[in-house]
Amino acid sequence: MLLIPPTLLMVTGLDPLRLTLATIVLTVIALPFIAFPLLVILNDPHYLKRRTNGRLGNALVVLVILGGAVMAIIALPLVIPGGR
């Protein structure tokens, strides 16, 4: 049952590399929507008491989000039909 969707994608003739790149770009675009609420919770003393994130932890999370956004922007032209 789990092999039916991938098999249908392969039968359509889609390029597997382009499909993989498209899913990676979509995942990276979704990253801020997943990471931002997590960042808010990690800084809430009501939930974590004195174990909240410090400045270094927050900076690392923001760097990961920004790095992912930059990678998505760079990879987006590759996903658009006609891109190399």
PDB file of N, CA, C and O in Angstrom, chain B, residues numbered from 101:
ATOM      1  N   MET B 101       0.824  -1.202   0.000  1.00  0.00           N
ATOM      2  CA  MET B 101       0.000   0.000   0.000  1.00  0.00           C
ATOM      3  C   MET B 101       0.867   1.263   0.000  1.00  0.00           C
ATOM      4  O   MET B 101       0.520   2.262  -0.631  1.00  0.00           O
ATOM      5  N   LEU B 102       1.995   1.209   0.714  1.00  0.00           N
ATOM      6  CA  LEU B 102       2.856   2.386   0.788  1.00  0.00           C
ATOM      7  C   LEU B 102       3.593   2.666  -0.511  1.00  0.00           C
ATOM      8  O   LEU B 102       4.076   3.780  -0.713  1.00  0.00           O
ATOM      9  N   LEU B 103       3.690   1.697  -1.382  1.00  0.00           N
ATOM     10  CA  LEU B 103       4.428   1.869  -2.626  1.00  0.00           C
ATOM     11  C   LEU B 103       3.579   2.436  -3.758  1.00  0.00           C
ATOM     12  O   LEU B 103       4.112   2.754  -4.821  1.00  0.00           O
ATOM     13  N   ILE B 104       2.294   2.567  -3.558  1.00  0.00           N
ATOM     14  CA  ILE B 104       1.414   3.037  -4.629  1.00  0.00           C
ATOM     15  C   ILE B 104       1.695   4.501  -5.005  1.00  0.00           C
ATOM     16  O   ILE B 104       1.879   4.773  -6.191  1.00  0.00           O
ATOM     17  N   PRO B 105       1.738   5.464  -4.059  1.00  0.00           N
ATOM     18  CA  PRO B 105       2.002   6.852  -4.478  1.00  0.00           C
ATOM     19  C   PRO B 105       3.349   7.040  -5.192  1.00  0.00           C
ATOM     20  O   PRO B 105       3.385   7.709  -6.225  1.00  0.00           O
ATOM     21  N   PRO B 106       4.458   6.479  -4.685  1.00  0.00           N
ATOM     22  CA  PRO B 106       5.710   6.663  -5.427  1.00  0.00           C
ATOM     23  C   PRO B 106       5.682   6.010  -6.802  1.00  0.00           C
ATOM     24  O   PRO B 106       6.253   6.538  -7.756  1.00  0.00           O
ATOM     25  N   THR B 107       5.018   4.867  -6.903  1.00  0.00           N
ATOM     26  CA  THR B 107       4.921   4.185  -8.195  1.00  0.00           C
ATOM     27  C   THR B 107       4.131   5.030  -9.184  1.00  0.00           C
ATOM     28  O   THR B 107       4.508   5.139 -10.350  1.00  0.00           O
ATOM     29  N   LEU B 108       3.035   5.629  -8.722  1.00  0.00           N
ATOM     30  CA  LEU B 108       2.246   6.499  -9.600  1.00  0.00           C
ATOM     31  C   LEU B 108       3.058   7.705 -10.051  1.00  0.00           C
ATOM     32  O   LEU B 108       2.930   8.134 -11.198  1.00  0.00           O
ATOM     33  N   LEU B 109       3.891   8.264  -9.172  1.00  0.00           N
ATOM     34  CA  LEU B 109       4.731   9.394  -9.571  1.00  0.00           C
ATOM     35  C   LEU B 109       5.748   8.982 -10.625  1.00  0.00           C
ATOM     36  O   LEU B 109       6.030   9.751 -11.544  1.00  0.00           O
ATOM     37  N   MET B 110       6.295   7.795 -10.506  1.00  0.00           N
ATOM     38  CA  MET B 110       7.288   7.339 -11.477  1.00  0.00           C
ATOM     39  C   MET B 110       6.635   7.033 -12.830  1.00  0.00           C
ATOM     40  O   MET B 110       7.254   7.228 -13.876  1.00  0.00           O
ATOM     41  N   VAL B 111       5.387   6.553 -12.809  1.00  0.00           N
ATOM     42  CA  VAL B 111       4.686   6.237 -14.047  1.00  0.00           C
ATOM     43  C   VAL B 111       4.368   7.518 -14.825  1.00  0.00           C
ATOM     44  O   VAL B 111       4.299   7.493 -16.054  1.00  0.00           O
ATOM     45  N   THR B 112       4.177   8.630 -14.123  1.00  0.00           N
ATOM     46  CA  THR B 112       3.846   9.883 -14.804  1.00  0.00           C
ATOM     47  C   THR B 112       5.025  10.435 -15.597  1.00  0.00           C
ATOM     48  O   THR B 112       4.839  11.298 -16.455  1.00  0.00           O
ATOM     49  N   GLY B 113       6.230   9.953 -15.324  1.00  0.00           N
ATOM     50  CA  GLY B 113       7.384  10.410 -16.082  1.00  0.00           C
ATOM     51  C   GLY B 113       8.069  11.634 -15.482  1.00  0.00           C
ATOM     52  O   GLY B 113       8.923  12.244 -16.126  1.00  0.00           O
ATOM     53  N   LEU B 114       7.706  11.993 -14.270  1.00  0.00           N
ATOM     54  CA  LEU B 114       8.362  13.125 -13.623  1.00  0.00           C
ATOM     55  C   LEU B 114       9.820  12.786 -13.322  1.00  0.00           C
ATOM     56  O   LEU B 114      10.148  11.644 -12.999  1.00  0.00           O
ATOM     57  N   ASP B 115      10.675  13.769 -13.430  1.00  0.00           N
ATOM     58  CA  ASP B 115      12.089  13.581 -13.120  1.00  0.00           C
ATOM     59  C   ASP B 115      12.246  13.431 -11.609  1.00  0.00           C
ATOM     60  O   ASP B 115      11.884  14.346 -10.868  1.00  0.00           O
ATOM     61  N   PRO B 116      12.774  12.304 -11.130  1.00  0.00           N
ATOM     62  CA  PRO B 116      12.884  12.089  -9.682  1.00  0.00           C
ATOM     63  C   PRO B 116      13.762  13.134  -8.992  1.00  0.00           C
ATOM     64  O   PRO B 116      13.480  13.524  -7.860  1.00  0.00           O
ATOM     65  N   LEU B 117      14.806  13.584  -9.651  1.00  0.00           N
ATOM     66  CA  LEU B 117      15.676  14.591  -9.051  1.00  0.00           C
ATOM     67  C   LEU B 117      14.951  15.915  -8.886  1.00  0.00           C
ATOM     68  O   LEU B 117      15.060  16.561  -7.843  1.00  0.00           O
ATOM     69  N   ARG B 118      14.212  16.323  -9.907  1.00  0.00           N
ATOM     70  CA  ARG B 118      13.442  17.573  -9.828  1.00  0.00           C
ATOM     71  C   ARG B 118      12.356  17.461  -8.759  1.00  0.00           C
ATOM     72  O   ARG B 118      12.100  18.421  -8.031  1.00  0.00           O
ATOM     73  N   LEU B 119      11.725  16.305  -8.661  1.00  0.00           N
ATOM     74  CA  LEU B 119      10.693  16.090  -7.647  1.00  0.00           C
ATOM     75  C   LEU B 119      11.284  16.148  -6.243  1.00  0.00           C
ATOM     76  O   LEU B 119      10.684  16.726  -5.337  1.00  0.00           O
ATOM     77  N   THR B 120      12.457  15.549  -6.064  1.00  0.00           N
ATOM     78  CA  THR B 120      13.135  15.595  -4.769  1.00  0.00           C
ATOM     79  C   THR B 120      13.512  17.022  -4.406  1.00  0.00           C
ATOM     80  O   THR B 120      13.330  17.443  -3.263  1.00  0.00           O
ATOM     81  N   LEU B 121      14.035  17.768  -5.367  1.00  0.00           N
ATOM     82  CA  LEU B 121      14.404  19.156  -5.121  1.00  0.00           C
ATOM     83  C   LEU B 121      13.185  19.998  -4.758  1.00  0.00           C
ATOM     84  O   LEU B 121      13.255  20.853  -3.876  1.00  0.00           O
ATOM     85  N   ALA B 122      12.077  19.755  -5.436  1.00  0.00           N
ATOM     86  CA  ALA B 122      10.848  20.500  -5.137  1.00  0.00           C
ATOM     87  C   ALA B 122      10.363  20.213  -3.722  1.00  0.00           C
ATOM     88  O   ALA B 122       9.938  21.132  -3.022  1.00  0.00           O
ATOM     89  N   THR B 123      10.418  18.967  -3.289  1.00  0.00           N
ATOM     90  CA  THR B 123       9.966  18.655  -1.935  1.00  0.00           C
ATOM     91  C   THR B 123      10.904  19.248  -0.886  1.00  0.00           C
ATOM     92  O   THR B 123      10.455  19.653   0.186  1.00  0.00           O
ATOM     93  N   ILE B 124      12.198  19.302  -1.187  1.00  0.00           N
ATOM     94  CA  ILE B 124      13.139  19.915  -0.249  1.00  0.00           C
ATOM     95  C   ILE B 124      12.853  21.404  -0.118  1.00  0.00           C
ATOM     96  O   ILE B 124      12.856  21.942   0.990  1.00  0.00           O
ATOM     97  N   VAL B 125      12.609  22.073  -1.239  1.00  0.00           N
ATOM     98  CA  VAL B 125      12.309  23.514  -1.201  1.00  0.00           C
ATOM     99  C   VAL B 125      11.025  23.759  -0.420  1.00  0.00           C
ATOM    100  O   VAL B 125      10.965  24.684   0.390  1.00  0.00           O
ATOM    101  N   LEU B 126      10.005  22.953  -0.649  1.00  0.00           N
ATOM    102  CA  LEU B 126       8.751  23.127   0.098  1.00  0.00           C
ATOM    103  C   LEU B 126       8.950  22.886   1.590  1.00  0.00           C
ATOM    104  O   LEU B 126       8.337  23.564   2.414  1.00  0.00           O
ATOM    105  N   THR B 127       9.793  21.937   1.939  1.00  0.00           N
ATOM    106  CA  THR B 127      10.079  21.665   3.341  1.00  0.00           C
ATOM    107  C   THR B 127      10.796  22.844   3.988  1.00  0.00           C
ATOM    108  O   THR B 127      10.484  23.216   5.120  1.00  0.00           O
ATOM    109  N   VAL B 128      11.747  23.428   3.282  1.00  0.00           N
ATOM    110  CA  VAL B 128      12.492  24.560   3.830  1.00  0.00           C
ATOM    111  C   VAL B 128      11.603  25.794   3.934  1.00  0.00           C
ATOM    112  O   VAL B 128      11.765  26.597   4.853  1.00  0.00           O
ATOM    113  N   ILE B 129      10.673  25.952   3.007  1.00  0.00           N
ATOM    114  CA  ILE B 129       9.735  27.077   3.092  1.00  0.00           C
ATOM    115  C   ILE B 129       8.835  26.910   4.318  1.00  0.00           C
ATOM    116  O   ILE B 129       8.458  27.903   4.941  1.00  0.00           O
ATOM    117  N   ALA B 130       8.487  25.671   4.672  1.00  0.00           N
ATOM    118  CA  ALA B 130       7.636  25.418   5.837  1.00  0.00           C
ATOM    119  C   ALA B 130       8.399  25.541   7.155  1.00  0.00           C
ATOM    120  O   ALA B 130       7.782  25.651   8.214  1.00  0.00           O
ATOM    121  N   LEU B 131       9.734  25.523   7.104  1.00  0.00           N
ATOM    122  CA  LEU B 131      10.557  25.544   8.318  1.00  0.00           C
ATOM    123  C   LEU B 131      10.230  26.699   9.271  1.00  0.00           C
ATOM    124  O   LEU B 131      10.076  26.444  10.466  1.00  0.00           O
ATOM    125  N   PRO B 132      10.115  27.942   8.819  1.00  0.00           N
ATOM    126  CA  PRO B 132       9.814  29.021   9.782  1.00  0.00           C
ATOM    127  C   PRO B 132       8.468  28.840  10.475  1.00  0.00           C
ATOM    128  O   PRO B 132       8.317  29.209  11.640  1.00  0.00           O
ATOM    129  N   PHE B 133       7.496  28.279   9.776  1.00  0.00           N
ATOM    130  CA  PHE B 133       6.172  28.090  10.379  1.00  0.00           C
ATOM    131  C   PHE B 133       6.189  27.006  11.447  1.00  0.00           C
ATOM    132  O   PHE B 133       5.314  26.963  12.311  1.00  0.00           O
ATOM    133  N   ILE B 134       7.172  26.143  11.386  1.00  0.00           N
ATOM    134  CA  ILE B 134       7.325  25.100  12.395  1.00  0.00           C
ATOM    135  C   ILE B 134       8.257  25.572  13.514  1.00  0.00           C
ATOM    136  O   ILE B 134       7.997  25.320  14.691  1.00  0.00           O
ATOM    137  N   ALA B 135       9.334  26.251  13.145  1.00  0.00           N
ATOM    138  CA  ALA B 135      10.356  26.625  14.120  1.00  0.00           C
ATOM    139  C   ALA B 135       9.949  27.822  14.976  1.00  0.00           C
ATOM    140  O   ALA B 135      10.326  27.888  16.146  1.00  0.00           O
ATOM    141  N   PHE B 136       9.194  28.763  14.427  1.00  0.00           N
ATOM    142  CA  PHE B 136       8.845  29.954  15.207  1.00  0.00           C
ATOM    143  C   PHE B 136       7.986  29.622  16.428  1.00  0.00           C
ATOM    144  O   PHE B 136       8.300  30.093  17.521  1.00  0.00           O
ATOM    145  N   PRO B 137       6.907  28.827  16.292  1.00  0.00           N
ATOM    146  CA  PRO B 137       6.158  28.461  17.513  1.00  0.00           C
ATOM    147  C   PRO B 137       7.017  27.699  18.517  1.00  0.00           C
ATOM    148  O   PRO B 137       6.861  27.865  19.727  1.00  0.00           O
ATOM    149  N   LEU B 138       7.923  26.865  18.012  1.00  0.00           N
ATOM    150  CA  LEU B 138       8.822  26.145  18.901  1.00  0.00           C
ATOM    151  C   LEU B 138       9.733  27.124  19.650  1.00  0.00           C
ATOM    152  O   LEU B 138       9.995  26.948  20.839  1.00  0.00           O
ATOM    153  N   LEU B 139      10.206  28.142  18.954  1.00  0.00           N
ATOM    154  CA  LEU B 139      11.043  29.158  19.580  1.00  0.00           C
ATOM    155  C   LEU B 139      10.278  29.907  20.673  1.00  0.00           C
ATOM    156  O   LEU B 139      10.836  30.219  21.725  1.00  0.00           O
ATOM    157  N   VAL B 140       9.018  30.190  20.421  1.00  0.00           N
ATOM    158  CA  VAL B 140       8.190  30.877  21.423  1.00  0.00           C
ATOM    159  C   VAL B 140       8.030  29.999  22.664  1.00  0.00           C
ATOM    160  O   VAL B 140       8.153  30.482  23.790  1.00  0.00           O
ATOM    161  N   ILE B 141       7.758  28.721  22.461  1.00  0.00           N
ATOM    162  CA  ILE B 141       7.591  27.801  23.595  1.00  0.00           C
ATOM    163  C   ILE B 141       8.901  27.640  24.359  1.00  0.00           C
ATOM    164  O   ILE B 141       8.897  27.569  25.588  1.00  0.00           O
ATOM    165  N   LEU B 142      10.021  27.583  23.641  1.00  0.00           N
ATOM    166  CA  LEU B 142      11.319  27.415  24.300  1.00  0.00           C
ATOM    167  C   LEU B 142      11.715  28.631  25.140  1.00  0.00           C
ATOM    168  O   LEU B 142      12.631  28.545  25.957  1.00  0.00           O
ATOM    169  N   ASN B 143      11.039  29.748  24.945  1.00  0.00           N
ATOM    170  CA  ASN B 143      11.329  30.944  25.725  1.00  0.00           C
ATOM    171  C   ASN B 143      10.238  31.278  26.741  1.00  0.00           C
ATOM    172  O   ASN B 143      10.279  32.336  27.369  1.00  0.00           O
ATOM    173  N   ASP B 144       9.272  30.388  26.904  1.00  0.00           N
ATOM    174  CA  ASP B 144       8.168  30.633  27.822  1.00  0.00           C
ATOM    175  C   ASP B 144       8.487  30.041  29.195  1.00  0.00           C
ATOM    176  O   ASP B 144       8.526  28.819  29.342  1.00  0.00           O
ATOM    177  N   PRO B 145       8.713  30.880  30.195  1.00  0.00           N
ATOM    178  CA  PRO B 145       9.050  30.376  31.527  1.00  0.00           C
ATOM    179  C   PRO B 145       7.886  29.637  32.197  1.00  0.00           C
ATOM    180  O   PRO B 145       8.103  28.868  33.133  1.00  0.00           O
ATOM    181  N   HIS B 146       6.668  29.861  31.732  1.00  0.00           N
ATOM    182  CA  HIS B 146       5.520  29.144  32.293  1.00  0.00           C
ATOM    183  C   HIS B 146       5.654  27.638  32.042  1.00  0.00           C
ATOM    184  O   HIS B 146       5.340  26.830  32.916  1.00  0.00           O
ATOM    185  N   TYR B 147       6.121  27.267  30.843  1.00  0.00           N
ATOM    186  CA  TYR B 147       6.262  25.854  30.494  1.00  0.00           C
ATOM    187  C   TYR B 147       7.601  25.268  30.937  1.00  0.00           C
ATOM    188  O   TYR B 147       7.654  24.131  31.407  1.00  0.00           O
ATOM    189  N   LEU B 148       8.664  26.021  30.793  1.00  0.00           N
ATOM    190  CA  LEU B 148       9.999  25.468  31.017  1.00  0.00           C
ATOM    191  C   LEU B 148      10.675  25.970  32.289  1.00  0.00           C
ATOM    192  O   LEU B 148      11.828  25.636  32.559  1.00  0.00           O
ATOM    193  N   LYS B 149       9.961  26.763  33.057  1.00  0.00           N
ATOM    194  CA  LYS B 149      10.504  27.308  34.316  1.00  0.00           C
ATOM    195  C   LYS B 149      11.835  28.015  34.053  1.00  0.00           C
ATOM    196  O   LYS B 149      11.875  29.002  33.317  1.00  0.00           O
ATOM    197  N   ARG B 150      12.913  27.526  34.641  1.00  0.00           N
ATOM    198  CA  ARG B 150      14.196  28.211  34.482  1.00  0.00           C
ATOM    199  C   ARG B 150      15.054  27.585  33.378  1.00  0.00           C
ATOM    200  O   ARG B 150      16.226  27.932  33.238  1.00  0.00           O
ATOM    201  N   ARG B 151      14.492  26.684  32.609  1.00  0.00           N
ATOM    202  CA  ARG B 151      15.243  26.009  31.540  1.00  0.00           C
ATOM    203  C   ARG B 151      14.953  26.604  30.160  1.00  0.00           C
ATOM    204  O   ARG B 151      15.095  25.917  29.148  1.00  0.00           O
ATOM    205  N   THR B 152      14.558  27.842  30.116  1.00  0.00           N
ATOM    206  CA  THR B 152      14.280  28.488  28.833  1.00  0.00           C
ATOM    207  C   THR B 152      15.575  28.703  28.051  1.00  0.00           C
ATOM    208  O   THR B 152      16.675  28.631  28.599  1.00  0.00           O
ATOM    209  N   ASN B 153      15.415  28.967  26.766  1.00  0.00           N
ATOM    210  CA  ASN B 153      16.566  29.234  25.912  1.00  0.00           C
ATOM    211  C   ASN B 153      17.284  30.507  26.341  1.00  0.00           C
ATOM    212  O   ASN B 153      16.667  31.463  26.809  1.00  0.00           O
ATOM    213  N   GLY B 154      18.581  30.495  26.173  1.00  0.00           N
ATOM    214  CA  GLY B 154      19.350  31.709  26.384  1.00  0.00           C
ATOM    215  C   GLY B 154      19.536  32.432  25.062  1.00  0.00           C
ATOM    216  O   GLY B 154      18.956  32.049  24.046  1.00  0.00           O
ATOM    217  N   ARG B 155      20.334  33.462  25.080  1.00  0.00           N
ATOM    218  CA  ARG B 155      20.564  34.230  23.852  1.00  0.00           C
ATOM    219  C   ARG B 155      21.262  33.402  22.785  1.00  0.00           C
ATOM    220  O   ARG B 155      20.949  33.518  21.600  1.00  0.00           O
ATOM    221  N   LEU B 156      22.209  32.566  23.204  1.00  0.00           N
ATOM    222  CA  LEU B 156      22.927  31.743  22.242  1.00  0.00           C
ATOM    223  C   LEU B 156      21.985  30.737  21.577  1.00  0.00           C
ATOM    224  O   LEU B 156      22.035  30.557  20.360  1.00  0.00           O
ATOM    225  N   GLY B 157      21.149  30.096  22.344  1.00  0.00           N
ATOM    226  CA  GLY B 157      20.183  29.144  21.786  1.00  0.00           C
ATOM    227  C   GLY B 157      19.221  29.803  20.824  1.00  0.00           C
ATOM    228  O   GLY B 157      18.928  29.258  19.759  1.00  0.00           O
ATOM    229  N   ASN B 158      18.720  30.986  21.195  1.00  0.00           N
ATOM    230  CA  ASN B 158      17.819  31.718  20.310  1.00  0.00           C
ATOM    231  C   ASN B 158      18.530  32.136  19.028  1.00  0.00           C
ATOM    232  O   ASN B 158      17.956  32.061  17.941  1.00  0.00           O
ATOM    233  N   ALA B 159      19.776  32.575  19.155  1.00  0.00           N
ATOM    234  CA  ALA B 159      20.537  32.993  17.980  1.00  0.00           C
ATOM    235  C   ALA B 159      20.757  31.812  17.037  1.00  0.00           C
ATOM    236  O   ALA B 159      20.674  31.973  15.819  1.00  0.00           O
ATOM    237  N   LEU B 160      21.035  30.638  17.581  1.00  0.00           N
ATOM    238  CA  LEU B 160      21.240  29.458  16.738  1.00  0.00           C
ATOM    239  C   LEU B 160      19.962  29.062  16.006  1.00  0.00           C
ATOM    240  O   LEU B 160      20.008  28.702  14.829  1.00  0.00           O
ATOM    241  N   VAL B 161      18.828  29.126  16.690  1.00  0.00           N
ATOM    242  CA  VAL B 161      17.558  28.796  16.040  1.00  0.00           C
ATOM    243  C   VAL B 161      17.265  29.785  14.920  1.00  0.00           C
ATOM    244  O   VAL B 161      16.834  29.386  13.838  1.00  0.00           O
ATOM    245  N   VAL B 162      17.495  31.067  15.169  1.00  0.00           N
ATOM    246  CA  VAL B 162      17.264  32.085  14.141  1.00  0.00           C
ATOM    247  C   VAL B 162      18.223  31.880  12.965  1.00  0.00           C
ATOM    248  O   VAL B 162      17.820  32.047  11.814  1.00  0.00           O
ATOM    249  N   LEU B 163      19.472  31.526  13.231  1.00  0.00           N
ATOM    250  CA  LEU B 163      20.425  31.265  12.151  1.00  0.00           C
ATOM    251  C   LEU B 163      19.996  30.070  11.297  1.00  0.00           C
ATOM    252  O   LEU B 163      20.150  30.094  10.076  1.00  0.00           O
ATOM    253  N   VAL B 164      19.467  29.047  11.923  1.00  0.00           N
ATOM    254  CA  VAL B 164      18.988  27.884  11.171  1.00  0.00           C
ATOM    255  C   VAL B 164      17.808  28.279  10.287  1.00  0.00           C
ATOM    256  O   VAL B 164      17.736  27.874   9.126  1.00  0.00           O
ATOM    257  N   ILE B 165      16.891  29.062  10.831  1.00  0.00           N
ATOM    258  CA  ILE B 165      15.732  29.508  10.053  1.00  0.00           C
ATOM    259  C   ILE B 165      16.186  30.375   8.879  1.00  0.00           C
ATOM    260  O   ILE B 165      15.723  30.183   7.754  1.00  0.00           O
ATOM    261  N   LEU B 166      17.086  31.325   9.129  1.00  0.00           N
ATOM    262  CA  LEU B 166      17.571  32.195   8.058  1.00  0.00           C
ATOM    263  C   LEU B 166      18.371  31.413   7.024  1.00  0.00           C
ATOM    264  O   LEU B 166      18.243  31.658   5.824  1.00  0.00           O
ATOM    265  N   GLY B 167      19.196  30.473   7.480  1.00  0.00           N
ATOM    266  CA  GLY B 167      19.952  29.643   6.545  1.00  0.00           C
ATOM    267  C   GLY B 167      19.035  28.830   5.647  1.00  0.00           C
ATOM    268  O   GLY B 167      19.277  28.707   4.446  1.00  0.00           O
ATOM    269  N   GLY B 168      17.992  28.281   6.227  1.00  0.00           N
ATOM    270  CA  GLY B 168      17.018  27.531   5.433  1.00  0.00           C
ATOM    271  C   GLY B 168      16.298  28.412   4.437  1.00  0.00           C
ATOM    272  O   GLY B 168      16.048  27.995   3.306  1.00  0.00           O
ATOM    273  N   ALA B 169      15.961  29.631   4.845  1.00  0.00           N
ATOM    274  CA  ALA B 169      15.296  30.559   3.929  1.00  0.00           C
ATOM    275  C   ALA B 169      16.204  30.926   2.762  1.00  0.00           C
ATOM    276  O   ALA B 169      15.753  30.993   1.618  1.00  0.00           O
ATOM    277  N   VAL B 170      17.475  31.163   3.045  1.00  0.00           N
ATOM    278  CA  VAL B 170      18.429  31.487   1.980  1.00  0.00           C
ATOM    279  C   VAL B 170      18.564  30.306   1.019  1.00  0.00           C
ATOM    280  O   VAL B 170      18.586  30.494  -0.197  1.00  0.00           O
ATOM    281  N   MET B 171      18.654  29.099   1.557  1.00  0.00           N
ATOM    282  CA  MET B 171      18.766  27.922   0.691  1.00  0.00           C
ATOM    283  C   MET B 171      17.515  27.744  -0.170  1.00  0.00           C
ATOM    284  O   MET B 171      17.612  27.355  -1.334  1.00  0.00           O
ATOM    285  N   ALA B 172      16.348  28.026   0.398  1.00  0.00           N
ATOM    286  CA  ALA B 172      15.112  27.905  -0.380  1.00  0.00           C
ATOM    287  C   ALA B 172      15.079  28.927  -1.504  1.00  0.00           C
ATOM    288  O   ALA B 172      14.660  28.613  -2.618  1.00  0.00           O
ATOM    289  N   ILE B 173      15.519  30.147  -1.219  1.00  0.00           N
ATOM    290  CA  ILE B 173      15.528  31.190  -2.243  1.00  0.00           C
ATOM    291  C   ILE B 173      16.501  30.832  -3.361  1.00  0.00           C
ATOM    292  O   ILE B 173      16.220  31.067  -4.536  1.00  0.00           O
ATOM    293  N   ILE B 174      17.641  30.265  -2.993  1.00  0.00           N
ATOM    294  CA  ILE B 174      18.628  29.873  -3.997  1.00  0.00           C
ATOM    295  C   ILE B 174      18.122  28.693  -4.826  1.00  0.00           C
ATOM    296  O   ILE B 174      18.344  28.650  -6.036  1.00  0.00           O
ATOM    297  N   ALA B 175      17.452  27.746  -4.193  1.00  0.00           N
ATOM    298  CA  ALA B 175      17.003  26.542  -4.892  1.00  0.00           C
ATOM    299  C   ALA B 175      15.692  26.737  -5.647  1.00  0.00           C
ATOM    300  O   ALA B 175      15.377  25.942  -6.533  1.00  0.00           O
ATOM    301  N   LEU B 176      14.930  27.762  -5.325  1.00  0.00           N
ATOM    302  CA  LEU B 176      13.632  27.971  -5.953  1.00  0.00           C
ATOM    303  C   LEU B 176      13.716  28.079  -7.474  1.00  0.00           C
ATOM    304  O   LEU B 176      12.885  27.474  -8.151  1.00  0.00           O
ATOM    305  N   PRO B 177      14.669  28.814  -8.054  1.00  0.00           N
ATOM    306  CA  PRO B 177      14.737  28.859  -9.523  1.00  0.00           C
ATOM    307  C   PRO B 177      15.006  27.496 -10.159  1.00  0.00           C
ATOM    308  O   PRO B 177      14.660  27.277 -11.319  1.00  0.00           O
ATOM    309  N   LEU B 178      15.612  26.591  -9.420  1.00  0.00           N
ATOM    310  CA  LEU B 178      15.866  25.260  -9.961  1.00  0.00           C
ATOM    311  C   LEU B 178      14.601  24.430 -10.053  1.00  0.00           C
ATOM    312  O   LEU B 178      14.528  23.486 -10.840  1.00  0.00           O
ATOM    313  N   VAL B 179      13.607  24.776  -9.255  1.00  0.00           N
ATOM    314  CA  VAL B 179      12.365  24.019  -9.232  1.00  0.00           C
ATOM    315  C   VAL B 179      11.391  24.525 -10.295  1.00  0.00           C
ATOM    316  O   VAL B 179      10.578  23.763 -10.819  1.00  0.00           O
ATOM    317  N   ILE B 180      11.485  25.806 -10.604  1.00  0.00           N
ATOM    318  CA  ILE B 180      10.589  26.402 -11.590  1.00  0.00           C
ATOM    319  C   ILE B 180      10.863  25.762 -12.951  1.00  0.00           C
ATOM    320  O   ILE B 180      12.020  25.645 -13.355  1.00  0.00           O
ATOM    321  N   PRO B 181       9.817  25.349 -13.658  1.00  0.00           N
ATOM    322  CA  PRO B 181      10.029  24.734 -14.973  1.00  0.00           C
ATOM    323  C   PRO B 181      10.860  25.647 -15.882  1.00  0.00           C
ATOM    324  O   PRO B 181      10.612  26.847 -15.991  1.00  0.00           O
ATOM    325  N   GLY B 182      11.831  25.044 -16.514  1.00  0.00           N
ATOM    326  CA  GLY B 182      12.724  25.794 -17.392  1.00  0.00           C
ATOM    327  C   GLY B 182      14.030  26.143 -16.719  1.00  0.00           C
ATOM    328  O   GLY B 182      14.976  26.573 -17.379  1.00  0.00           O
ATOM    329  N   GLY B 183      14.094  25.959 -15.382  1.00  0.00           N
ATOM    330  CA  GLY B 183      15.346  26.219 -14.653  1.00  0.00           C
ATOM    331  C   GLY B 183      16.330  25.095 -14.909  1.00  0.00           C
ATOM    332  O   GLY B 183      15.939  24.017 -15.358  1.00  0.00           O
ATOM    333  N   ARG B 184      17.591  25.329 -14.632  1.00  0.00           N
ATOM    334  CA  ARG B 184      18.608  24.305 -14.891  1.00  0.00           C
ATOM    335  C   ARG B 184      18.726  23.402 -13.738  1.00  0.00           C
ATOM    336  O   ARG B 184      19.532  22.472 -13.763  1.00  0.00           O
TER     337      ARG B 184
END
